[in-house]
Amino acid sequence: MPEVSRFFGISIRMYFDDHNPPHFHAIYEGAETEIGIDPLTILRGRFPRRAIGMVLEWAAIHQQELLDNWVRLHNDEAPQRIDPLD
């Protein structure tokens, strides 16, 4: 599972050939959640409130890049790194 970004101890990952809808995985301190990309929504999992706020803020900024990576991964191409949240 390629890591596409990392910030404040949160790892953002996407799987090759993962199921629809387009989404990514956020992992932080042993917790994992799946976030739908369009619309941005929590699909499953639990996350600390502050961490999920940062993930959603980051995803809103990089929504198109996340969708582009979803397409790349489903075409067996490597994803692009995405800038972290500052």
C-alpha positions as MATLAB code, in Angstrom:
seq = 'MPEVSRFFGISIRMYFDDHNPPHFHAIYEGAETEIGIDPLTILRGRFPRRAIGMVLEWAAIHQQELLDNWVRLHNDEAPQRIDPLD';
ca = [
       0.000    0.000    0.000;
       1.819    3.119   -1.199;
       2.094    6.024    1.182;
       1.195    9.198   -0.710;
       1.720   11.679    2.139;
       2.674   11.962    5.798;
       2.135   14.824    8.231;
       1.953   15.204   12.010;
       2.376   11.434   12.436;
      -0.537   10.659   10.090;
       0.178    8.343    7.168;
      -2.003    8.706    4.056;
      -2.081    5.555    1.925;
      -3.870    4.232   -1.124;
      -4.122    0.615   -2.302;
      -3.601   -0.655   -5.850;
      -6.921   -1.813   -7.344;
      -8.928   -0.987   -4.188;
     -12.745   -1.127   -4.188;
     -15.010    1.781   -5.106;
     -15.897    4.456   -4.141;
     -12.576    6.305   -4.602;
     -11.018    6.679   -1.157;
      -7.792    6.726    0.832;
      -6.703    5.339    4.180;
      -5.417    7.482    7.040;
      -3.424    5.773    9.791;
      -2.516    7.403   13.099;
      -1.393    5.839   16.384;
      -2.784    2.429   15.474;
      -6.159    3.777   14.330;
      -7.220    3.594   10.681;
     -10.030    5.247    8.796;
     -11.161    5.266    5.166;
     -12.048    8.639    3.667;
     -14.131    8.985    0.497;
     -12.594   11.464   -1.916;
     -15.626   12.875   -3.752;
     -17.486   13.802   -1.686;
     -15.088   13.978    1.250;
     -16.663   11.729    3.835;
     -15.654    9.237    6.495;
     -16.517    5.789    5.119;
     -15.400    3.676    8.071;
     -13.135    3.623   11.078;
     -12.567    5.875   14.058;
      -9.968    8.574   14.459;
      -9.141   11.170   17.106;
     -11.120   14.372   16.470;
      -8.081   16.600   15.981;
      -6.408   14.119   13.605;
      -9.537   13.671   11.459;
      -9.874   17.438   11.235;
      -6.342   17.697    9.854;
      -6.936   14.837    7.406;
     -10.140   16.400    6.065;
      -8.487   19.826    5.766;
      -5.564   18.271    3.858;
      -7.884   16.222    1.620;
      -9.955   19.298    0.701;
      -6.778   21.043   -0.476;
      -5.579   17.998   -2.450;
      -8.856   16.463   -3.616;
      -7.972   16.506   -7.341;
      -4.521   15.015   -6.680;
      -6.163   12.227   -4.683;
      -8.578   11.493   -7.527;
      -5.671   11.501  -10.002;
      -3.800    9.007   -7.808;
      -6.905    6.802   -7.622;
      -6.907    6.595  -11.432;
      -3.132    5.953  -11.552;
      -3.374    3.103   -9.054;
      -6.246    1.483  -10.970;
      -4.119    1.644  -14.120;
      -1.236   -0.123  -12.317;
       0.790    3.092  -12.214;
       2.666    4.447   -9.225;
       0.906    7.258   -7.358;
       2.375   10.749   -7.080;
       3.475   12.058   -3.688;
       1.205   14.763   -2.308;
       2.494   17.657   -0.232;
       1.831   17.326    3.500;
      -0.309   19.665    5.566;
       1.829   22.542    6.841;
];
